[in-house]
Amino acid sequence: MGSLQSREFLPRALEGADGSIGFDISPPPTERHFTVSTLENLLVPAADDPNWWRQATVYQIYPRSFADGDGNSIGDLKGITSRVPYLKKLGVDAVWLSPFYPSQLADGGYDVDDFRNVDPKIGSLEDFDEMSGVLHEAGIKLIVDVVPNHSSDQHVWFKAALAAGPGSPERDRYIFRDGSGEQGELPPSDWESIFGGPAWEQVGDGQWYLHIFAKEQPDLNWRNPEVHQDFLDTFRFWADRGVDGFRIDVAHGLAKGDMWGELPSEAELQKLPKDGTHPIWDRDEVQEIYREWRTVFNEYTPPRTAVAEAWVERDRRPAYASPEGLGQAFNFDLLTAHFDADEFKKIVTENLELSAESGSSSTWVLSNHDVVRHPSRYGLPFVEGKTNEKVGHEWLLAGGPESQLDRALGLARARAATLFELALPGSAYLYQGEELGLHEVADIPDSQRQDPTFFNSPGVNVGRDGCRVPLPWKSHGSSYGFGPGTAHLPQPTWFADVAVSLQDADPSSTLNLYRAALTARRKLQGAEEIEWLETDSEQVLAFRRPSGWVNVTNFGDQTIELPAGQLVLASAELVDGQLPGPATAWLQQ
């Protein structure tokens, strides 16, 4: 690759005359300083653009762990509202809010008591409206999580089902059936729950109900018209309150086969092909539900968006991203990939092909609320035959030994992977705290864990609490600035070294790298295409976007020459004009 005539560059904060902060994203000597007004213009998407989501940067907030405004140790909506200036300065286009509904927290909020209300521990509908208004004033869209596969066992419908008894219309909203055995004393099948233990739970009158997840999460019966109508009402309820889009939890699980006839065994179930006919997952008729929803989404201007959490085979994903259905589907392939050039290139190529097939844009994810944070995953040894996500899971199960984790290497790879991700066409989904370079919190005492997967599958799954630990906003205090009190999950002492307050003032911090990258991304964004460029190394990937924006990622550990062009941003300092490894550089040609 040709040499680059430029000095080393990392993002540098620029203080405006009014005391506000912008960022210089170009190297000397031809500096192009963003003024405050220019930065703000770049950060506000057109309010009525129906395609705003196609290449948006979406920031996932896990509400209970973002910011606590009232001091009850739990993050809340007022806490989120107070941090909107932070989100605006970060440069995100939208916020995705994980469940904030009334819940007993049997699954971190994904056990919903009421789909059209706010948990009083984290706010009220009035607080929601205020948060929505402040976000929109800042030019930030709002996406909310909807959980249509199941309700909680405290939902008014499920309580009515228990009271009404077998064969009642109330019970038909869920999947109840008689058990097996001479007296129905055995579950209908030996199916196992995703969270461990049996997937059927018996009630007092002897019948059993299906729960693919925790027993507190009974599966809804999507063959029942009442279920259909209730969710149409739910979407209208939130869209009328200003919600711009919806993230659909377990989107591949709603439609079920015949749950009242003869059921396969667990062993047989695991062997059945997931080709649209599986009894539980990714059935073809689930798309009929989403076509119904699309009619509601299109009642609004601009149409409300939706993205499917659908863990399905690659060739099944385009159906979920169809414009006649949800419109977009999560691609988790980078989340499971090792930090490896061949894997990354194959994943990008395949997913851009899938996007072209569906007419949607792709989505790119490195971390979320369900997996080990990617700086830690990237700092663990490579294990042949296991995904990066699996390696992280097993490390956590072993107690998260520090001897196996190279924190510096993991963070360097994470910064490089983030710039690679943000250079790709499509939507980038960021998880709260990744902009701080946070590692997984592995050493949570068993007595303080909250995730049901830990309790339901001992020795098999340690749970997801480690990526849900409340964020450090300050380098001191009882909860590192999360709130005026303590945090609902224990925070490690090393949070003091990665707090927002420290990173804000450090021009080379991961936080300022994200800010500079998101500003540059909006400026450089073009058509949803890439052109792979030839490199001199199997450890290097390079591609060009139509605007002349070139991404170069060095997956190895040797420095490389960069092609000609103006350096926009790099995840690490150049060494004599060369890009070290692991690192990513953006150039403008």
C-alpha positions as CSV (number, residue, x, y, z in Angstrom):
1,M,0.0,0.0,0.0
2,G,1.2,3.5,-0.8
3,S,2.6,5.7,1.9
4,L,0.5,8.5,3.5
5,Q,2.0,12.0,3.7
6,S,0.5,12.9,7.1
7,R,1.3,13.1,10.8
8,E,0.0,10.7,13.4
9,F,-3.6,11.6,14.5
10,L,-6.0,10.9,17.3
11,P,-9.2,12.9,17.9
12,R,-8.5,16.2,19.6
13,A,-11.1,18.2,21.6
14,L,-11.6,21.8,20.5
15,E,-13.0,24.3,22.9
16,G,-15.3,26.9,21.3
17,A,-15.6,30.5,22.4
18,D,-18.8,29.6,24.3
19,G,-17.0,26.9,26.2
20,S,-18.6,24.0,24.3
21,I,-16.6,21.2,22.8
22,G,-16.2,20.2,19.2
23,F,-13.7,17.9,17.6
24,D,-11.0,18.3,15.0
25,I,-11.1,15.2,12.8
26,S,-8.3,16.1,10.4
27,P,-4.5,16.1,10.9
28,P,-2.3,19.1,10.6
29,P,-1.1,20.8,8.5
30,T,-4.4,21.2,6.6
31,E,-6.6,21.3,9.7
32,R,-10.4,21.4,9.2
33,H,-11.9,22.4,12.6
34,F,-15.5,21.8,13.2
35,T,-17.3,24.8,14.7
36,V,-20.0,24.1,17.2
37,S,-22.7,25.1,14.7
38,T,-21.3,22.8,12.1
39,L,-21.1,19.9,14.6
40,E,-24.7,20.4,15.6
41,N,-25.9,20.5,12.0
42,L,-24.2,17.2,11.4
43,L,-25.8,15.6,14.5
44,V,-29.5,16.4,13.7
45,P,-31.1,14.0,11.1
46,A,-34.1,15.3,9.1
47,A,-37.2,14.8,11.2
48,D,-39.4,13.6,8.4
49,D,-36.9,11.5,6.5
50,P,-38.5,8.0,6.1
51,N,-35.1,6.5,5.5
52,W,-33.4,7.9,8.6
53,W,-32.8,4.4,10.0
54,R,-30.9,2.9,7.1
55,Q,-27.5,4.2,8.1
56,A,-28.3,5.4,11.6
57,T,-26.1,5.0,14.7
58,V,-28.3,3.6,17.4
59,Y,-27.3,3.6,21.1
60,Q,-28.8,0.9,23.2
61,I,-29.8,1.9,26.8
62,Y,-30.4,-0.7,29.4
63,P,-32.5,1.7,31.6
64,R,-31.9,0.2,35.0
65,S,-28.1,0.6,34.5
66,F,-27.7,3.9,32.6
67,A,-28.3,6.7,35.1
68,D,-30.2,6.9,38.4
69,G,-32.1,10.2,38.9
70,D,-33.8,9.5,42.2
71,G,-31.3,7.6,44.3
72,N,-33.1,4.3,44.5
73,S,-30.0,2.4,43.1
74,I,-32.0,1.7,39.8
75,G,-31.5,3.7,36.6
76,D,-34.6,5.6,35.5
77,L,-36.2,7.7,32.8
78,K,-35.3,11.0,34.6
79,G,-31.7,9.7,34.6
80,I,-31.8,9.2,30.9
81,T,-33.3,12.6,30.3
82,S,-30.5,14.2,32.3
83,R,-27.9,12.5,30.0
84,V,-29.4,13.6,26.7
85,P,-26.7,16.3,26.3
86,Y,-24.1,13.5,26.6
87,L,-25.9,11.5,23.9
88,K,-26.1,14.5,21.6
89,K,-22.4,15.2,22.1
90,L,-21.6,11.5,21.5
91,G,-23.3,11.9,18.1
92,V,-25.9,9.1,18.0
93,D,-28.9,9.3,15.7
94,A,-31.3,7.2,17.9
95,V,-31.7,5.6,21.3
96,W,-33.0,2.1,21.7
97,L,-34.5,1.7,25.1
98,S,-34.5,-1.8,26.5
99,P,-37.7,-2.7,28.5
100,F,-38.8,0.0,31.0
101,Y,-42.3,-1.6,31.6
102,P,-43.6,-2.8,34.9
103,S,-41.8,-6.0,35.7
104,Q,-40.8,-8.2,38.6
105,L,-37.3,-8.5,37.0
106,A,-37.4,-12.3,36.5
107,D,-35.6,-11.6,33.3
108,G,-34.2,-8.1,33.7
109,G,-37.4,-6.4,32.5
110,Y,-38.2,-8.8,29.6
111,D,-40.9,-10.2,31.8
112,V,-43.5,-7.5,31.2
113,D,-46.5,-7.0,33.5
114,D,-48.1,-4.2,31.4
115,F,-47.0,-3.4,27.8
116,R,-48.5,0.1,28.0
117,N,-47.0,1.5,31.1
118,V,-43.8,2.4,32.9
119,D,-42.4,0.6,35.9
120,P,-42.9,2.9,38.8
121,K,-39.4,2.1,40.1
122,I,-38.0,3.8,37.0
123,G,-40.6,6.5,36.2
124,S,-44.0,7.3,34.9
125,L,-45.7,7.9,31.6
126,E,-45.2,11.6,32.2
127,D,-41.4,11.0,32.7
128,F,-41.5,9.0,29.4
129,D,-43.1,11.9,27.6
130,E,-40.5,14.3,29.0
131,M,-37.7,12.0,28.0
132,S,-39.1,11.6,24.5
133,G,-39.5,15.3,24.0
134,V,-36.0,16.1,25.2
135,L,-34.5,13.4,22.9
136,H,-36.4,14.7,19.9
137,E,-35.4,18.3,20.7
138,A,-31.8,17.1,20.5
139,G,-32.4,15.5,17.1
140,I,-32.3,11.9,18.5
141,K,-34.9,9.3,17.5
142,L,-36.4,6.9,20.0
143,I,-36.8,3.2,19.6
144,V,-38.4,1.0,22.3
145,D,-38.2,-2.7,23.0
146,V,-41.4,-4.7,22.5
147,V,-41.6,-8.2,23.9
148,P,-44.4,-10.0,21.9
149,N,-43.4,-13.7,22.5
150,H,-44.5,-13.7,26.1
151,S,-45.9,-11.7,29.0
152,S,-45.0,-12.0,32.6
153,D,-47.0,-14.2,35.0
154,Q,-48.1,-11.0,36.7
155,H,-49.8,-9.7,33.6
156,V,-53.6,-9.2,34.0
157,W,-54.2,-11.7,31.2
158,F,-52.3,-14.5,32.9
159,K,-53.9,-13.9,36.2
160,A,-57.3,-14.1,34.5
161,A,-56.2,-17.3,32.7
162,L,-55.4,-18.9,36.0
163,A,-58.7,-17.9,37.5
164,A,-60.8,-18.9,34.6
165,G,-59.6,-22.5,34.3
166,P,-59.2,-25.0,31.5
167,G,-60.9,-24.4,28.2
168,S,-61.7,-20.7,28.9
169,P,-61.2,-17.9,26.4
170,E,-58.8,-16.3,29.0
171,R,-56.6,-19.4,29.0
172,D,-56.6,-19.5,25.2
173,R,-54.5,-16.3,25.1
174,Y,-51.6,-18.5,26.3
175,I,-50.4,-22.0,25.5
176,F,-52.0,-24.3,28.1
177,R,-52.6,-28.0,27.7
178,D,-53.0,-31.2,29.7
179,G,-50.0,-33.1,30.8
180,S,-48.9,-36.6,29.9
181,G,-48.9,-39.6,32.2
182,E,-51.9,-41.5,33.5
183,Q,-53.2,-38.5,35.5
184,G,-51.6,-35.7,33.5
185,E,-49.0,-35.5,36.2
186,L,-46.1,-35.2,33.7
187,P,-45.3,-32.3,31.5
188,P,-46.6,-32.4,27.9
189,S,-43.0,-32.9,26.7
190,D,-39.5,-33.0,28.0
191,W,-38.6,-29.7,26.4
192,E,-36.0,-27.5,28.1
193,S,-36.3,-23.8,28.6
194,I,-33.7,-21.4,27.1
195,F,-32.9,-20.4,30.7
196,G,-32.5,-23.9,32.0
197,G,-35.0,-26.3,33.5
198,P,-38.3,-27.6,32.0
199,A,-40.2,-25.5,29.4
200,W,-43.6,-26.4,30.9
201,E,-44.9,-25.3,34.3
202,Q,-47.9,-26.9,36.1
203,V,-50.7,-24.8,37.6
204,G,-53.0,-25.6,40.5
205,D,-55.7,-27.3,38.4
206,G,-53.2,-29.7,36.8
207,Q,-52.8,-28.1,33.4
208,W,-49.4,-27.0,32.1
209,Y,-48.3,-23.8,30.3
210,L,-45.4,-23.3,27.9
211,H,-42.6,-20.9,28.7
212,I,-39.6,-21.0,26.3
213,F,-37.8,-18.7,28.7
214,A,-38.3,-18.3,32.5
215,K,-41.3,-19.8,34.1
216,E,-42.4,-16.2,34.9
217,Q,-42.6,-15.6,31.2
218,P,-45.6,-17.6,29.8
219,D,-45.6,-17.8,26.0
220,L,-48.5,-16.0,24.3
221,N,-50.8,-17.8,21.8
222,W,-50.4,-16.0,18.5
223,R,-53.3,-18.1,17.0
224,N,-55.6,-16.0,19.2
225,P,-57.1,-12.8,17.5
226,E,-57.1,-11.0,20.9
227,V,-53.3,-11.3,21.1
228,H,-53.0,-9.8,17.6
229,Q,-55.3,-6.8,18.4
230,D,-53.6,-6.1,21.8
231,F,-50.2,-5.6,20.2
232,L,-51.6,-3.4,17.4
233,D,-53.1,-1.3,20.2
234,T,-49.7,-1.3,22.0
235,F,-47.8,-0.1,18.9
236,R,-50.3,2.7,18.4
237,F,-50.1,3.7,22.1
238,W,-46.3,4.2,21.9
239,A,-46.2,5.6,18.4
240,D,-48.8,8.2,19.5
241,R,-46.4,9.2,22.3
242,G,-43.7,9.9,19.7
243,V,-41.8,6.6,19.5
244,D,-40.0,6.4,16.1
245,G,-39.4,2.6,16.0
246,F,-39.5,-0.7,17.7
247,R,-37.0,-3.4,18.5
248,I,-38.8,-6.8,18.4
249,D,-37.6,-9.2,21.0
250,V,-37.5,-12.9,20.0
251,A,-39.0,-12.0,16.6
252,H,-38.4,-15.6,15.3
253,G,-40.4,-17.2,18.1
254,L,-44.0,-15.9,18.0
255,A,-45.6,-18.3,15.7
256,K,-45.8,-21.8,17.1
257,G,-46.9,-25.1,15.5
258,D,-49.6,-27.3,17.0
259,M,-48.8,-27.3,20.7
260,W,-52.0,-29.3,21.5
261,G,-51.2,-32.4,19.5
262,E,-48.4,-34.9,19.8
263,L,-45.1,-33.2,20.6
264,P,-41.6,-34.3,19.6
265,S,-39.0,-35.0,22.3
266,E,-36.3,-32.5,23.2
267,A,-33.8,-34.6,21.3
268,E,-36.0,-34.7,18.3
269,L,-36.8,-31.0,18.5
270,Q,-33.1,-30.2,18.4
271,K,-32.6,-32.2,15.2
272,L,-35.6,-30.7,13.3
273,P,-34.6,-28.3,10.4
274,K,-35.3,-24.6,11.0
275,D,-36.7,-24.2,7.5
276,G,-40.0,-22.5,8.3
277,T,-41.7,-25.6,9.7
278,H,-40.0,-25.9,13.1
279,P,-42.5,-26.2,16.0
280,I,-41.1,-23.2,17.8
281,W,-38.6,-21.2,15.8
282,D,-38.8,-19.2,12.6
283,R,-42.0,-20.5,11.2
284,D,-43.1,-19.1,7.9
285,E,-46.4,-17.8,9.3
286,V,-44.6,-15.4,11.6
287,Q,-44.2,-13.1,8.6
288,E,-48.0,-12.8,8.4
289,I,-47.9,-11.2,11.8
290,Y,-45.3,-8.7,10.7
291,R,-47.3,-7.8,7.5
292,E,-50.2,-7.0,9.8
293,W,-47.9,-4.8,12.0
294,R,-46.6,-3.0,8.9
295,T,-50.1,-1.6,8.2
296,V,-50.0,0.1,11.6
297,F,-46.4,1.4,11.2
298,N,-47.3,2.9,7.9
299,E,-50.2,4.9,9.4
300,Y,-47.6,7.4,10.7
301,T,-45.5,10.0,8.9
302,P,-42.7,9.1,8.6
303,P,-43.6,5.3,9.0
304,R,-42.5,3.8,12.2
305,T,-39.5,1.5,11.9
306,A,-38.8,-1.9,13.3
307,V,-35.9,-4.2,13.7
308,A,-36.1,-7.9,14.4
309,E,-34.1,-9.8,16.9
310,A,-34.1,-13.0,14.9
311,W,-31.5,-15.7,15.5
312,V,-32.1,-17.5,12.2
313,E,-30.1,-19.0,9.4
314,R,-28.6,-16.4,7.1
315,D,-30.9,-17.2,4.2
316,R,-34.0,-16.8,6.4
317,R,-33.0,-13.3,7.6
318,P,-34.2,-11.3,4.5
319,A,-37.8,-12.2,5.2
320,Y,-37.7,-10.3,8.6
321,A,-36.1,-7.3,6.9
322,S,-38.7,-7.1,4.1
323,P,-40.3,-3.6,3.6
324,E,-43.7,-5.4,3.8
325,G,-42.8,-6.6,7.3
326,L,-40.5,-5.3,10.0
327,G,-38.1,-3.7,7.6
328,Q,-34.8,-4.5,9.2
329,A,-33.2,-7.5,11.1
330,F,-30.3,-7.8,13.4
331,N,-27.1,-9.3,12.0
332,F,-25.2,-10.7,14.9
333,D,-22.4,-12.3,12.9
334,L,-19.7,-9.8,13.9
335,L,-20.7,-10.2,17.5
336,T,-19.8,-13.9,17.3
337,A,-16.7,-13.5,15.1
338,H,-13.1,-13.6,16.2
339,F,-11.0,-10.5,15.5
340,D,-9.9,-12.0,12.2
341,A,-9.6,-10.5,8.7
342,D,-11.0,-13.5,6.8
343,E,-14.0,-13.8,9.2
344,F,-14.8,-10.1,9.0
345,K,-14.6,-9.9,5.2
346,K,-16.8,-13.0,4.7
347,I,-19.4,-11.7,7.2
348,V,-19.5,-8.2,5.6
349,T,-19.8,-9.6,2.0
350,E,-22.5,-12.1,2.9
351,N,-24.6,-9.6,4.8
352,L,-24.4,-6.9,2.2
353,E,-25.7,-9.5,-0.2
354,L,-28.6,-10.3,2.1
355,S,-29.4,-6.6,2.5
356,A,-29.6,-6.3,-1.3
357,E,-31.9,-9.3,-1.4
358,S,-34.3,-7.8,1.2
359,G,-34.1,-4.2,0.1
360,S,-33.2,-3.2,3.6
361,S,-29.9,-2.0,5.1
362,S,-27.7,-4.3,7.2
363,T,-27.1,-3.9,10.9
364,W,-23.8,-4.2,12.7
365,V,-23.4,-5.2,16.3
366,L,-20.3,-5.9,18.5
367,S,-21.9,-5.9,22.0
368,N,-25.3,-5.8,23.6
369,H,-27.0,-6.6,26.9
370,D,-26.8,-10.4,26.4
371,V,-23.1,-11.1,25.8
372,V,-19.6,-10.5,27.2
373,R,-18.4,-7.0,26.2
374,H,-16.2,-7.1,23.1
375,P,-13.1,-5.6,24.6
376,S,-13.0,-8.6,26.9
377,R,-13.9,-11.1,24.2
378,Y,-11.1,-9.7,22.0
379,G,-8.6,-10.0,24.8
380,L,-9.1,-13.7,25.3
381,P,-7.0,-16.5,23.6
382,F,-8.3,-17.8,20.3
383,V,-10.0,-21.2,20.6
384,E,-10.3,-23.3,17.4
385,G,-13.8,-24.4,16.6
386,K,-15.5,-21.9,19.1
387,T,-17.0,-18.6,18.3
388,N,-15.7,-15.5,20.0
389,E,-19.0,-15.2,21.9
390,K,-18.6,-18.8,23.1
391,V,-15.1,-18.1,24.2
392,G,-16.3,-15.2,26.3
393,H,-19.1,-17.2,27.8
394,E,-16.8,-20.0,28.9
395,W,-14.3,-17.5,30.3
396,L,-17.0,-15.9,32.4
397,L,-18.3,-19.3,33.6
398,A,-14.7,-20.1,34.8
399,G,-14.8,-17.0,37.0
400,G,-13.3,-14.5,34.5
401,P,-9.6,-15.2,35.4
402,E,-7.5,-12.2,34.7
403,S,-4.6,-14.4,33.7
404,Q,-6.4,-15.3,30.5
405,L,-7.4,-11.7,29.7
406,D,-5.1,-9.2,27.9
407,R,-7.0,-6.0,28.6
408,A,-4.8,-3.7,26.5
409,L,-4.9,-6.0,23.5
410,G,-8.7,-6.4,23.9
411,L,-9.3,-2.7,24.0
412,A,-7.0,-2.0,21.0
413,R,-8.8,-4.6,19.0
414,A,-12.2,-3.2,20.2
415,R,-11.3,0.3,19.1
416,A,-10.2,-1.0,15.7
417,A,-13.3,-3.1,15.3
418,T,-15.5,-0.2,16.2
419,L,-14.1,2.0,13.4
420,F,-14.4,-0.9,11.0
421,E,-18.0,-1.3,12.0
422,L,-18.8,2.4,11.8
423,A,-17.3,2.6,8.3
424,L,-19.7,0.0,6.9
425,P,-23.0,0.9,5.1
426,G,-26.0,0.2,7.2
427,S,-27.1,0.8,10.8
428,A,-24.6,0.5,13.7
429,Y,-26.0,-0.5,17.0
430,L,-23.8,0.5,20.0
431,Y,-24.3,-0.8,23.6
432,Q,-24.1,1.6,26.5
433,G,-20.6,1.9,27.9
434,E,-18.8,0.5,24.9
435,E,-17.8,4.1,24.1
436,L,-15.9,4.0,27.4
437,G,-14.1,0.9,26.3
438,L,-15.6,-1.0,29.3
439,H,-14.5,-4.5,29.9
440,E,-16.9,-7.2,31.3
441,V,-17.4,-7.1,35.1
442,A,-16.6,-10.8,35.8
443,D,-16.2,-10.9,39.5
444,I,-19.8,-10.3,40.7
445,P,-20.5,-12.3,43.9
446,D,-23.1,-15.0,43.5
447,S,-25.2,-13.4,46.3
448,Q,-25.5,-10.2,44.2
449,R,-26.3,-11.7,40.9
450,Q,-29.7,-11.0,39.3
451,D,-29.9,-12.8,36.0
452,P,-32.3,-15.9,36.0
453,T,-30.0,-17.8,33.8
454,F,-27.5,-18.0,36.7
455,F,-30.0,-19.4,39.0
456,N,-31.8,-21.7,36.6
457,S,-28.6,-23.3,35.0
458,P,-25.9,-23.5,37.7
459,G,-22.6,-24.6,36.4
460,V,-23.8,-24.0,32.8
461,N,-24.4,-20.3,32.6
462,V,-23.1,-17.5,34.9
463,G,-25.6,-15.0,33.5
464,R,-25.5,-11.6,31.9
465,D,-25.1,-9.3,34.8
466,G,-21.4,-8.5,33.9
467,C,-22.4,-6.4,30.9
468,R,-25.3,-4.8,32.8
469,V,-23.4,-3.2,35.6
470,P,-24.3,0.5,36.0
471,L,-22.1,3.0,34.1
472,P,-19.3,5.0,35.7
473,W,-20.0,8.7,35.1
474,K,-17.5,10.0,37.7
475,S,-14.2,8.7,39.0
476,H,-15.4,8.8,42.6
477,G,-18.5,8.5,44.8
478,S,-20.6,5.6,46.0
479,S,-21.8,4.7,42.5
480,Y,-19.2,6.5,40.3
481,G,-21.8,9.1,39.4
482,F,-24.5,6.6,38.4
483,G,-26.8,8.2,41.0
484,P,-26.8,9.8,44.4
485,G,-26.9,6.4,46.1
486,T,-25.5,3.0,45.4
487,A,-25.8,0.9,42.3
488,H,-28.1,-2.2,42.0
489,L,-25.1,-4.3,40.8
490,P,-21.6,-4.0,42.3
491,Q,-19.2,-1.8,40.4
492,P,-15.5,-2.7,40.2
493,T,-12.8,-0.3,41.5
494,W,-11.3,0.0,38.1
495,F,-14.4,1.9,37.0
496,A,-12.7,4.9,38.5
497,D,-10.1,4.8,35.7
498,V,-12.6,4.7,32.8
499,A,-15.3,7.1,34.0
500,V,-16.8,9.6,31.7
501,S,-15.4,12.5,33.7
502,L,-11.8,11.4,33.1
503,Q,-12.3,10.4,29.4
504,D,-14.1,13.6,28.6
505,A,-10.9,15.5,29.2
506,D,-8.5,13.1,27.5
507,P,-8.2,13.7,23.7
508,S,-7.0,10.1,23.2
509,S,-9.7,8.4,25.2
510,T,-12.1,5.8,23.8
511,L,-15.0,8.2,24.5
512,N,-13.4,10.9,22.3
513,L,-12.6,8.4,19.6
514,Y,-16.3,7.5,19.4
515,R,-17.3,11.1,19.3
516,A,-14.9,11.9,16.5
517,A,-15.9,8.8,14.6
518,L,-19.6,9.5,14.8
519,T,-19.1,13.1,13.7
520,A,-16.9,12.0,10.7
521,R,-19.3,9.1,9.9
522,R,-22.1,11.5,9.3
523,K,-19.9,13.8,7.2
524,L,-18.5,11.0,5.0
525,Q,-21.6,8.8,4.7
526,G,-22.6,8.0,1.1
527,A,-24.4,5.3,-0.9
528,E,-24.8,1.9,0.8
529,E,-21.9,0.3,-1.1
530,I,-18.3,-0.8,-0.6
531,E,-15.4,-1.7,-2.9
532,W,-12.9,-4.1,-1.4
533,L,-9.3,-2.9,-2.1
534,E,-6.3,-5.1,-2.6
535,T,-3.7,-5.1,0.2
536,D,-0.3,-6.6,0.6
537,S,-1.2,-8.7,3.7
538,E,-3.8,-11.3,4.6
539,Q,-4.0,-9.5,8.0
540,V,-5.3,-6.3,6.4
541,L,-8.7,-5.4,5.1
542,A,-9.4,-2.2,3.2
543,F,-12.5,-1.0,1.5
544,R,-13.7,2.3,-0.1
545,R,-17.1,3.9,0.2
546,P,-18.5,5.9,-2.8
547,S,-17.6,9.2,-1.2
548,G,-13.9,8.3,-1.4
549,W,-13.9,7.3,2.3
550,V,-11.4,4.5,2.8
551,N,-11.2,2.2,5.8
552,V,-8.0,0.3,6.5
553,T,-8.0,-2.2,9.3
554,N,-4.8,-4.0,10.4
555,F,-5.8,-7.2,12.2
556,G,-2.1,-8.2,12.7
557,D,0.6,-7.0,15.0
558,Q,3.0,-5.5,12.4
559,T,2.9,-1.9,11.2
560,I,1.7,-1.3,7.6
561,E,1.9,1.5,5.1
562,L,-1.3,3.4,4.4
563,P,-2.6,4.3,0.9
564,A,-2.5,7.9,-0.3
565,G,-5.1,10.2,1.1
566,Q,-5.9,12.5,3.9
567,L,-6.0,10.9,7.3
568,V,-9.4,11.5,9.0
569,L,-9.1,9.3,12.1
570,A,-7.2,6.4,13.5
571,S,-7.9,4.1,16.5
572,A,-4.2,4.2,17.5
573,E,-1.3,6.6,16.9
574,L,0.6,6.0,13.7
575,V,4.2,5.0,13.9
576,D,6.4,6.9,11.5
577,G,3.3,7.4,9.3
578,Q,2.5,3.7,9.4
579,L,-0.6,2.0,10.9
580,P,0.3,-0.3,13.8
581,G,-1.7,-3.4,14.6
582,P,-4.3,-3.9,15.8
583,A,-5.8,-0.6,14.5
584,T,-8.0,1.0,12.0
585,A,-7.6,4.2,10.0
586,W,-10.0,6.2,7.9
587,L,-8.8,8.2,5.0
588,Q,-10.4,10.6,2.5
589,Q,-9.2,10.2,-1.1
